[in-house]
Amino acid sequence: MVEFKDDEGEGVHYNLPAGGVEPGETLTQAAVREAREEACADIEVGPAVFVYEYQPACNDRLYGDTHSVGVTFACRLKETSEPRMPERPDANQIGVRWVPVAELDQVQLYPEIARDIMDYYAGRPYRNYVEEREIQAEKAARNGNNAGWGDSSAR
């Protein structure tokens, strides 16, 4: 995973290598390119297993004004590949770290789909599509706040 310093300077969070699809590129080609660019990792791309959607109007523009959809593939690191920091890392990127699936619940992963990844690899039912507003509603419920997402007290 790609390790980032939080914008507020309150620790670190992790992302799977990701980014936009370039003109003429397929989703799987983009996955290979992004893994190489962000983690110097050579991967074999498997099936698409998750879709994450962020819709600004449904999330009080929590992460800005750009509607985004992310497709996550089950990938394998090629045997000869050794992930490492790229020469030109993304802004705020401070490292590249392999986190075993069984330990995903011990790091802050964005989007917050660690449980879904763990369930997928364990062969348990999992959400293959999730909207950010669902994630935020779950967080509010865990924190004892039953207000709806549209209610500013739910943050």
CNS distance restraints for C-alpha pairs under 8 A (distance, minus, plus):
assign (resid   1 and name CA) (resid  14 and name CA) 6.15 0.50 0.50
assign (resid   1 and name CA) (resid  15 and name CA) 5.81 0.50 0.50
assign (resid   1 and name CA) (resid  16 and name CA) 5.01 0.50 0.50
assign (resid   1 and name CA) (resid  17 and name CA) 6.57 0.50 0.50
assign (resid   1 and name CA) (resid  39 and name CA) 7.58 0.50 0.50
assign (resid   1 and name CA) (resid  96 and name CA) 5.69 0.50 0.50
assign (resid   1 and name CA) (resid  97 and name CA) 5.22 0.50 0.50
assign (resid   1 and name CA) (resid  98 and name CA) 5.80 0.50 0.50
assign (resid   1 and name CA) (resid  99 and name CA) 6.88 0.50 0.50
assign (resid   2 and name CA) (resid  14 and name CA) 5.57 0.50 0.50
assign (resid   2 and name CA) (resid  15 and name CA) 5.33 0.50 0.50
assign (resid   2 and name CA) (resid  16 and name CA) 6.07 0.50 0.50
assign (resid   2 and name CA) (resid  17 and name CA) 6.30 0.50 0.50
assign (resid   2 and name CA) (resid  38 and name CA) 6.98 0.50 0.50
assign (resid   2 and name CA) (resid  39 and name CA) 6.68 0.50 0.50
assign (resid   2 and name CA) (resid  93 and name CA) 7.07 0.50 0.50
assign (resid   2 and name CA) (resid  95 and name CA) 6.14 0.50 0.50
assign (resid   2 and name CA) (resid  96 and name CA) 4.63 0.50 0.50
assign (resid   2 and name CA) (resid  97 and name CA) 6.36 0.50 0.50
assign (resid   3 and name CA) (resid  12 and name CA) 6.72 0.50 0.50
assign (resid   3 and name CA) (resid  13 and name CA) 6.03 0.50 0.50
assign (resid   3 and name CA) (resid  14 and name CA) 4.71 0.50 0.50
assign (resid   3 and name CA) (resid  15 and name CA) 6.73 0.50 0.50
assign (resid   3 and name CA) (resid  93 and name CA) 5.82 0.50 0.50
assign (resid   3 and name CA) (resid  94 and name CA) 5.67 0.50 0.50
assign (resid   3 and name CA) (resid  95 and name CA) 4.81 0.50 0.50
assign (resid   3 and name CA) (resid  96 and name CA) 5.51 0.50 0.50
assign (resid   3 and name CA) (resid  97 and name CA) 6.71 0.50 0.50
assign (resid   4 and name CA) (resid  12 and name CA) 5.46 0.50 0.50
assign (resid   4 and name CA) (resid  13 and name CA) 5.44 0.50 0.50
assign (resid   4 and name CA) (resid  14 and name CA) 6.02 0.50 0.50
assign (resid   4 and name CA) (resid  15 and name CA) 7.81 0.50 0.50
assign (resid   4 and name CA) (resid  92 and name CA) 5.45 0.50 0.50
assign (resid   4 and name CA) (resid  93 and name CA) 4.35 0.50 0.50
assign (resid   4 and name CA) (resid  94 and name CA) 5.35 0.50 0.50
assign (resid   4 and name CA) (resid  95 and name CA) 6.91 0.50 0.50
assign (resid   5 and name CA) (resid   9 and name CA) 6.45 0.50 0.50
assign (resid   5 and name CA) (resid  10 and name CA) 7.79 0.50 0.50
assign (resid   5 and name CA) (resid  11 and name CA) 6.10 0.50 0.50
assign (resid   5 and name CA) (resid  12 and name CA) 4.59 0.50 0.50
assign (resid   5 and name CA) (resid  13 and name CA) 6.61 0.50 0.50
assign (resid   5 and name CA) (resid  92 and name CA) 5.39 0.50 0.50
assign (resid   5 and name CA) (resid  93 and name CA) 6.38 0.50 0.50
assign (resid   5 and name CA) (resid  94 and name CA) 6.36 0.50 0.50
assign (resid   6 and name CA) (resid  10 and name CA) 5.87 0.50 0.50
assign (resid   6 and name CA) (resid  11 and name CA) 5.78 0.50 0.50
assign (resid   6 and name CA) (resid  12 and name CA) 5.24 0.50 0.50
assign (resid   6 and name CA) (resid  13 and name CA) 6.38 0.50 0.50
assign (resid   6 and name CA) (resid  92 and name CA) 7.50 0.50 0.50
assign (resid   7 and name CA) (resid  92 and name CA) 7.66 0.50 0.50
assign (resid  12 and name CA) (resid 108 and name CA) 7.41 0.50 0.50
assign (resid  13 and name CA) (resid 107 and name CA) 7.05 0.50 0.50
assign (resid  13 and name CA) (resid 108 and name CA) 4.89 0.50 0.50
assign (resid  13 and name CA) (resid 109 and name CA) 5.85 0.50 0.50
assign (resid  13 and name CA) (resid 110 and name CA) 7.07 0.50 0.50
assign (resid  14 and name CA) (resid 107 and name CA) 7.26 0.50 0.50
assign (resid  14 and name CA) (resid 108 and name CA) 6.00 0.50 0.50
assign (resid  14 and name CA) (resid 109 and name CA) 4.69 0.50 0.50
assign (resid  14 and name CA) (resid 110 and name CA) 6.17 0.50 0.50
assign (resid  15 and name CA) (resid 109 and name CA) 5.75 0.50 0.50
assign (resid  15 and name CA) (resid 110 and name CA) 5.40 0.50 0.50
assign (resid  15 and name CA) (resid 111 and name CA) 7.30 0.50 0.50
assign (resid  16 and name CA) (resid 110 and name CA) 7.99 0.50 0.50
assign (resid  17 and name CA) (resid  31 and name CA) 7.71 0.50 0.50
assign (resid  17 and name CA) (resid  34 and name CA) 5.82 0.50 0.50
assign (resid  17 and name CA) (resid  35 and name CA) 5.28 0.50 0.50
assign (resid  17 and name CA) (resid  38 and name CA) 6.05 0.50 0.50
assign (resid  17 and name CA) (resid  39 and name CA) 7.18 0.50 0.50
assign (resid  18 and name CA) (resid  31 and name CA) 6.87 0.50 0.50
assign (resid  18 and name CA) (resid  34 and name CA) 5.66 0.50 0.50
assign (resid  18 and name CA) (resid  35 and name CA) 7.28 0.50 0.50
assign (resid  19 and name CA) (resid  30 and name CA) 7.68 0.50 0.50
assign (resid  19 and name CA) (resid  34 and name CA) 6.42 0.50 0.50
assign (resid  20 and name CA) (resid  30 and name CA) 7.32 0.50 0.50
assign (resid  21 and name CA) (resid  25 and name CA) 6.19 0.50 0.50
assign (resid  21 and name CA) (resid  26 and name CA) 7.10 0.50 0.50
assign (resid  21 and name CA) (resid  27 and name CA) 6.54 0.50 0.50
assign (resid  21 and name CA) (resid  30 and name CA) 5.50 0.50 0.50
assign (resid  22 and name CA) (resid  30 and name CA) 7.24 0.50 0.50
assign (resid  25 and name CA) (resid  29 and name CA) 5.96 0.50 0.50
assign (resid  25 and name CA) (resid  30 and name CA) 6.36 0.50 0.50
assign (resid  26 and name CA) (resid  30 and name CA) 6.18 0.50 0.50
assign (resid  27 and name CA) (resid  31 and name CA) 6.27 0.50 0.50
assign (resid  28 and name CA) (resid  32 and name CA) 6.38 0.50 0.50
assign (resid  28 and name CA) (resid  45 and name CA) 6.47 0.50 0.50
assign (resid  29 and name CA) (resid  33 and name CA) 6.21 0.50 0.50
assign (resid  30 and name CA) (resid  34 and name CA) 5.95 0.50 0.50
assign (resid  31 and name CA) (resid  35 and name CA) 6.15 0.50 0.50
assign (resid  31 and name CA) (resid  45 and name CA) 7.42 0.50 0.50
assign (resid  31 and name CA) (resid  73 and name CA) 7.92 0.50 0.50
assign (resid  32 and name CA) (resid  36 and name CA) 6.30 0.50 0.50
assign (resid  32 and name CA) (resid  42 and name CA) 6.94 0.50 0.50
assign (resid  32 and name CA) (resid  43 and name CA) 6.17 0.50 0.50
assign (resid  32 and name CA) (resid  44 and name CA) 7.55 0.50 0.50
assign (resid  32 and name CA) (resid  45 and name CA) 7.21 0.50 0.50
assign (resid  33 and name CA) (resid  37 and name CA) 6.03 0.50 0.50
assign (resid  34 and name CA) (resid  38 and name CA) 5.82 0.50 0.50
assign (resid  34 and name CA) (resid  39 and name CA) 7.94 0.50 0.50
assign (resid  35 and name CA) (resid  39 and name CA) 5.48 0.50 0.50
assign (resid  35 and name CA) (resid  40 and name CA) 6.42 0.50 0.50
assign (resid  35 and name CA) (resid  41 and name CA) 5.38 0.50 0.50
assign (resid  35 and name CA) (resid  42 and name CA) 6.81 0.50 0.50
assign (resid  35 and name CA) (resid  43 and name CA) 7.20 0.50 0.50
assign (resid  36 and name CA) (resid  40 and name CA) 4.17 0.50 0.50
assign (resid  36 and name CA) (resid  41 and name CA) 4.69 0.50 0.50
assign (resid  36 and name CA) (resid  42 and name CA) 5.91 0.50 0.50
assign (resid  37 and name CA) (resid  41 and name CA) 7.88 0.50 0.50
assign (resid  37 and name CA) (resid  86 and name CA) 6.68 0.50 0.50
assign (resid  38 and name CA) (resid  85 and name CA) 7.25 0.50 0.50
assign (resid  38 and name CA) (resid  86 and name CA) 6.19 0.50 0.50
assign (resid  38 and name CA) (resid  89 and name CA) 6.54 0.50 0.50
assign (resid  38 and name CA) (resid  90 and name CA) 7.29 0.50 0.50
assign (resid  39 and name CA) (resid  83 and name CA) 5.30 0.50 0.50
assign (resid  39 and name CA) (resid  84 and name CA) 5.38 0.50 0.50
assign (resid  39 and name CA) (resid  85 and name CA) 5.70 0.50 0.50
assign (resid  39 and name CA) (resid  86 and name CA) 6.10 0.50 0.50
assign (resid  39 and name CA) (resid  96 and name CA) 6.04 0.50 0.50
assign (resid  40 and name CA) (resid  82 and name CA) 7.37 0.50 0.50
assign (resid  40 and name CA) (resid  83 and name CA) 5.22 0.50 0.50
assign (resid  40 and name CA) (resid  84 and name CA) 5.64 0.50 0.50
assign (resid  40 and name CA) (resid  85 and name CA) 6.75 0.50 0.50
assign (resid  40 and name CA) (resid  86 and name CA) 5.90 0.50 0.50
assign (resid  41 and name CA) (resid  77 and name CA) 6.99 0.50 0.50
assign (resid  41 and name CA) (resid  81 and name CA) 5.80 0.50 0.50
assign (resid  41 and name CA) (resid  82 and name CA) 6.25 0.50 0.50
assign (resid  41 and name CA) (resid  83 and name CA) 4.70 0.50 0.50
assign (resid  41 and name CA) (resid  84 and name CA) 7.39 0.50 0.50
assign (resid  42 and name CA) (resid  77 and name CA) 6.12 0.50 0.50
assign (resid  42 and name CA) (resid  78 and name CA) 5.75 0.50 0.50
assign (resid  42 and name CA) (resid  81 and name CA) 5.54 0.50 0.50
assign (resid  42 and name CA) (resid  83 and name CA) 7.99 0.50 0.50
assign (resid  43 and name CA) (resid  75 and name CA) 6.32 0.50 0.50
assign (resid  43 and name CA) (resid  76 and name CA) 5.48 0.50 0.50
assign (resid  43 and name CA) (resid  77 and name CA) 4.52 0.50 0.50
assign (resid  43 and name CA) (resid  78 and name CA) 5.27 0.50 0.50
assign (resid  43 and name CA) (resid  81 and name CA) 7.88 0.50 0.50
assign (resid  44 and name CA) (resid  75 and name CA) 5.56 0.50 0.50
assign (resid  44 and name CA) (resid  76 and name CA) 5.20 0.50 0.50
assign (resid  44 and name CA) (resid  77 and name CA) 6.41 0.50 0.50
assign (resid  44 and name CA) (resid  78 and name CA) 6.51 0.50 0.50
assign (resid  45 and name CA) (resid  73 and name CA) 6.51 0.50 0.50
assign (resid  45 and name CA) (resid  74 and name CA) 6.45 0.50 0.50
assign (resid  45 and name CA) (resid  75 and name CA) 4.60 0.50 0.50
assign (resid  45 and name CA) (resid  76 and name CA) 6.70 0.50 0.50
assign (resid  46 and name CA) (resid  73 and name CA) 5.97 0.50 0.50
assign (resid  46 and name CA) (resid  74 and name CA) 4.94 0.50 0.50
assign (resid  46 and name CA) (resid  75 and name CA) 5.23 0.50 0.50
assign (resid  46 and name CA) (resid  76 and name CA) 7.61 0.50 0.50
assign (resid  47 and name CA) (resid  73 and name CA) 5.51 0.50 0.50
assign (resid  47 and name CA) (resid  74 and name CA) 5.67 0.50 0.50
assign (resid  47 and name CA) (resid  75 and name CA) 7.92 0.50 0.50
assign (resid  48 and name CA) (resid  71 and name CA) 6.66 0.50 0.50
assign (resid  48 and name CA) (resid  72 and name CA) 5.79 0.50 0.50
assign (resid  48 and name CA) (resid  73 and name CA) 4.18 0.50 0.50
assign (resid  48 and name CA) (resid  74 and name CA) 6.37 0.50 0.50
assign (resid  49 and name CA) (resid  71 and name CA) 7.60 0.50 0.50
assign (resid  49 and name CA) (resid  72 and name CA) 5.91 0.50 0.50
assign (resid  49 and name CA) (resid  73 and name CA) 5.46 0.50 0.50
assign (resid  49 and name CA) (resid  74 and name CA) 6.37 0.50 0.50
assign (resid  49 and name CA) (resid 128 and name CA) 6.00 0.50 0.50
assign (resid  50 and name CA) (resid  70 and name CA) 8.00 0.50 0.50
assign (resid  50 and name CA) (resid  71 and name CA) 5.78 0.50 0.50
assign (resid  50 and name CA) (resid  72 and name CA) 4.98 0.50 0.50
assign (resid  50 and name CA) (resid  73 and name CA) 6.96 0.50 0.50
assign (resid  50 and name CA) (resid 127 and name CA) 7.42 0.50 0.50
assign (resid  50 and name CA) (resid 128 and name CA) 4.44 0.50 0.50
assign (resid  50 and name CA) (resid 129 and name CA) 5.75 0.50 0.50
assign (resid  50 and name CA) (resid 130 and name CA) 7.98 0.50 0.50
assign (resid  51 and name CA) (resid  69 and name CA) 6.94 0.50 0.50
assign (resid  51 and name CA) (resid  70 and name CA) 5.59 0.50 0.50
assign (resid  51 and name CA) (resid  71 and name CA) 4.64 0.50 0.50
assign (resid  51 and name CA) (resid  72 and name CA) 6.31 0.50 0.50
assign (resid  51 and name CA) (resid 128 and name CA) 6.01 0.50 0.50
assign (resid  51 and name CA) (resid 129 and name CA) 4.63 0.50 0.50
assign (resid  51 and name CA) (resid 130 and name CA) 6.45 0.50 0.50
assign (resid  52 and name CA) (resid  69 and name CA) 5.66 0.50 0.50
assign (resid  52 and name CA) (resid  70 and name CA) 5.03 0.50 0.50
assign (resid  52 and name CA) (resid  71 and name CA) 6.56 0.50 0.50
assign (resid  52 and name CA) (resid 111 and name CA) 7.79 0.50 0.50
assign (resid  52 and name CA) (resid 129 and name CA) 5.82 0.50 0.50
assign (resid  52 and name CA) (resid 130 and name CA) 5.07 0.50 0.50
assign (resid  52 and name CA) (resid 131 and name CA) 5.78 0.50 0.50
assign (resid  52 and name CA) (resid 132 and name CA) 7.32 0.50 0.50
assign (resid  53 and name CA) (resid  67 and name CA) 7.72 0.50 0.50
assign (resid  53 and name CA) (resid  68 and name CA) 5.87 0.50 0.50
assign (resid  53 and name CA) (resid  69 and name CA) 4.48 0.50 0.50
assign (resid  53 and name CA) (resid  70 and name CA) 6.39 0.50 0.50
assign (resid  53 and name CA) (resid 129 and name CA) 7.86 0.50 0.50
assign (resid  53 and name CA) (resid 130 and name CA) 6.40 0.50 0.50
assign (resid  53 and name CA) (resid 131 and name CA) 4.73 0.50 0.50
assign (resid  53 and name CA) (resid 132 and name CA) 6.21 0.50 0.50
assign (resid  54 and name CA) (resid  59 and name CA) 7.69 0.50 0.50
assign (resid  54 and name CA) (resid  67 and name CA) 5.72 0.50 0.50
assign (resid  54 and name CA) (resid  68 and name CA) 5.27 0.50 0.50
assign (resid  54 and name CA) (resid  69 and name CA) 6.41 0.50 0.50
assign (resid  54 and name CA) (resid 131 and name CA) 6.00 0.50 0.50
assign (resid  54 and name CA) (resid 132 and name CA) 5.28 0.50 0.50
assign (resid  54 and name CA) (resid 133 and name CA) 7.75 0.50 0.50
assign (resid  55 and name CA) (resid  59 and name CA) 6.51 0.50 0.50
assign (resid  55 and name CA) (resid  61 and name CA) 7.94 0.50 0.50
assign (resid  55 and name CA) (resid  66 and name CA) 7.54 0.50 0.50
assign (resid  55 and name CA) (resid  67 and name CA) 4.86 0.50 0.50
assign (resid  55 and name CA) (resid  68 and name CA) 6.73 0.50 0.50
assign (resid  55 and name CA) (resid 131 and name CA) 7.79 0.50 0.50
assign (resid  55 and name CA) (resid 132 and name CA) 7.53 0.50 0.50
assign (resid  56 and name CA) (resid  60 and name CA) 6.20 0.50 0.50
assign (resid  56 and name CA) (resid  61 and name CA) 4.39 0.50 0.50
assign (resid  56 and name CA) (resid  62 and name CA) 6.97 0.50 0.50
assign (resid  56 and name CA) (resid  63 and name CA) 7.26 0.50 0.50
assign (resid  56 and name CA) (resid  64 and name CA) 6.56 0.50 0.50
assign (resid  56 and name CA) (resid  65 and name CA) 5.45 0.50 0.50
assign (resid  56 and name CA) (resid  66 and name CA) 6.54 0.50 0.50
assign (resid  56 and name CA) (resid  67 and name CA) 5.93 0.50 0.50
assign (resid  57 and name CA) (resid  61 and name CA) 6.10 0.50 0.50
assign (resid  58 and name CA) (resid 133 and name CA) 6.66 0.50 0.50
assign (resid  58 and name CA) (resid 150 and name CA) 7.76 0.50 0.50
assign (resid  59 and name CA) (resid 132 and name CA) 7.23 0.50 0.50
assign (resid  59 and name CA) (resid 133 and name CA) 5.87 0.50 0.50
assign (resid  59 and name CA) (resid 149 and name CA) 7.26 0.50 0.50
assign (resid  59 and name CA) (resid 150 and name CA) 7.47 0.50 0.50
assign (resid  60 and name CA) (resid 150 and name CA) 7.19 0.50 0.50
assign (resid  61 and name CA) (resid  65 and name CA) 5.82 0.50 0.50
assign (resid  77 and name CA) (resid  81 and name CA) 6.54 0.50 0.50
assign (resid  83 and name CA) (resid  96 and name CA) 6.87 0.50 0.50
assign (resid  83 and name CA) (resid  97 and name CA) 7.82 0.50 0.50
assign (resid  84 and name CA) (resid  95 and name CA) 7.55 0.50 0.50
assign (resid  84 and name CA) (resid  96 and name CA) 5.61 0.50 0.50
assign (resid  84 and name CA) (resid  97 and name CA) 7.87 0.50 0.50
assign (resid  85 and name CA) (resid  89 and name CA) 6.79 0.50 0.50
assign (resid  85 and name CA) (resid  95 and name CA) 5.84 0.50 0.50
assign (resid  85 and name CA) (resid  96 and name CA) 5.70 0.50 0.50
assign (resid  89 and name CA) (resid  93 and name CA) 5.97 0.50 0.50
assign (resid  99 and name CA) (resid 103 and name CA) 6.40 0.50 0.50
assign (resid  99 and name CA) (resid 104 and name CA) 6.50 0.50 0.50
assign (resid 100 and name CA) (resid 104 and name CA) 6.66 0.50 0.50
assign (resid 101 and name CA) (resid 117 and name CA) 7.45 0.50 0.50
assign (resid 101 and name CA) (resid 118 and name CA) 5.98 0.50 0.50
assign (resid 101 and name CA) (resid 121 and name CA) 7.71 0.50 0.50
assign (resid 102 and name CA) (resid 118 and name CA) 6.76 0.50 0.50
assign (resid 103 and name CA) (resid 107 and name CA) 7.49 0.50 0.50
assign (resid 104 and name CA) (resid 109 and name CA) 7.66 0.50 0.50
assign (resid 104 and name CA) (resid 114 and name CA) 5.64 0.50 0.50
assign (resid 104 and name CA) (resid 115 and name CA) 7.72 0.50 0.50
assign (resid 104 and name CA) (resid 118 and name CA) 7.38 0.50 0.50
assign (resid 105 and name CA) (resid 114 and name CA) 6.12 0.50 0.50
assign (resid 105 and name CA) (resid 115 and name CA) 6.94 0.50 0.50
assign (resid 108 and name CA) (resid 112 and name CA) 7.53 0.50 0.50
assign (resid 109 and name CA) (resid 113 and name CA) 7.15 0.50 0.50
assign (resid 109 and name CA) (resid 114 and name CA) 6.54 0.50 0.50
assign (resid 111 and name CA) (resid 132 and name CA) 7.92 0.50 0.50
assign (resid 112 and name CA) (resid 135 and name CA) 7.01 0.50 0.50
assign (resid 113 and name CA) (resid 117 and name CA) 6.29 0.50 0.50
assign (resid 114 and name CA) (resid 118 and name CA) 6.17 0.50 0.50
assign (resid 115 and name CA) (resid 119 and name CA) 6.09 0.50 0.50
assign (resid 116 and name CA) (resid 120 and name CA) 6.05 0.50 0.50
assign (resid 116 and name CA) (resid 126 and name CA) 5.28 0.50 0.50
assign (resid 116 and name CA) (resid 127 and name CA) 6.17 0.50 0.50
assign (resid 116 and name CA) (resid 128 and name CA) 7.82 0.50 0.50
assign (resid 117 and name CA) (resid 121 and name CA) 6.28 0.50 0.50
assign (resid 117 and name CA) (resid 126 and name CA) 7.85 0.50 0.50
assign (resid 118 and name CA) (resid 122 and name CA) 6.14 0.50 0.50
assign (resid 119 and name CA) (resid 123 and name CA) 6.15 0.50 0.50
assign (resid 119 and name CA) (resid 124 and name CA) 4.88 0.50 0.50
assign (resid 119 and name CA) (resid 125 and name CA) 6.40 0.50 0.50
assign (resid 119 and name CA) (resid 126 and name CA) 5.73 0.50 0.50
assign (resid 120 and name CA) (resid 124 and name CA) 5.84 0.50 0.50
assign (resid 120 and name CA) (resid 125 and name CA) 6.82 0.50 0.50
assign (resid 120 and name CA) (resid 126 and name CA) 5.99 0.50 0.50
assign (resid 130 and name CA) (resid 134 and name CA) 6.76 0.50 0.50
assign (resid 130 and name CA) (resid 135 and name CA) 7.60 0.50 0.50
assign (resid 131 and name CA) (resid 135 and name CA) 6.85 0.50 0.50
assign (resid 132 and name CA) (resid 136 and name CA) 6.25 0.50 0.50
assign (resid 133 and name CA) (resid 137 and name CA) 6.09 0.50 0.50
assign (resid 133 and name CA) (resid 149 and name CA) 6.84 0.50 0.50
assign (resid 134 and name CA) (resid 138 and name CA) 6.21 0.50 0.50
assign (resid 135 and name CA) (resid 139 and name CA) 6.30 0.50 0.50
assign (resid 136 and name CA) (resid 140 and name CA) 6.21 0.50 0.50
assign (resid 136 and name CA) (resid 149 and name CA) 7.07 0.50 0.50
assign (resid 136 and name CA) (resid 155 and name CA) 7.91 0.50 0.50
assign (resid 137 and name CA) (resid 141 and name CA) 6.21 0.50 0.50
assign (resid 137 and name CA) (resid 148 and name CA) 7.03 0.50 0.50
assign (resid 137 and name CA) (resid 149 and name CA) 6.08 0.50 0.50
assign (resid 137 and name CA) (resid 154 and name CA) 7.78 0.50 0.50
assign (resid 138 and name CA) (resid 142 and name CA) 6.19 0.50 0.50
assign (resid 139 and name CA) (resid 143 and name CA) 6.21 0.50 0.50
assign (resid 140 and name CA) (resid 144 and name CA) 6.33 0.50 0.50
assign (resid 140 and name CA) (resid 145 and name CA) 4.93 0.50 0.50
assign (resid 140 and name CA) (resid 146 and name CA) 6.40 0.50 0.50
assign (resid 140 and name CA) (resid 147 and name CA) 7.50 0.50 0.50
assign (resid 140 and name CA) (resid 154 and name CA) 5.88 0.50 0.50
assign (resid 140 and name CA) (resid 155 and name CA) 7.10 0.50 0.50
assign (resid 141 and name CA) (resid 145 and name CA) 5.23 0.50 0.50
assign (resid 141 and name CA) (resid 146 and name CA) 5.45 0.50 0.50
assign (resid 145 and name CA) (resid 154 and name CA) 6.33 0.50 0.50
assign (resid 146 and name CA) (resid 154 and name CA) 7.49 0.50 0.50
assign (resid 147 and name CA) (resid 151 and name CA) 6.26 0.50 0.50
assign (resid 147 and name CA) (resid 153 and name CA) 6.93 0.50 0.50
assign (resid 147 and name CA) (resid 154 and name CA) 5.49 0.50 0.50
assign (resid 148 and name CA) (resid 154 and name CA) 6.43 0.50 0.50
assign (resid 149 and name CA) (resid 154 and name CA) 5.74 0.50 0.50
assign (resid 149 and name CA) (resid 155 and name CA) 7.74 0.50 0.50
assign (resid 150 and name CA) (resid 154 and name CA) 7.62 0.50 0.50
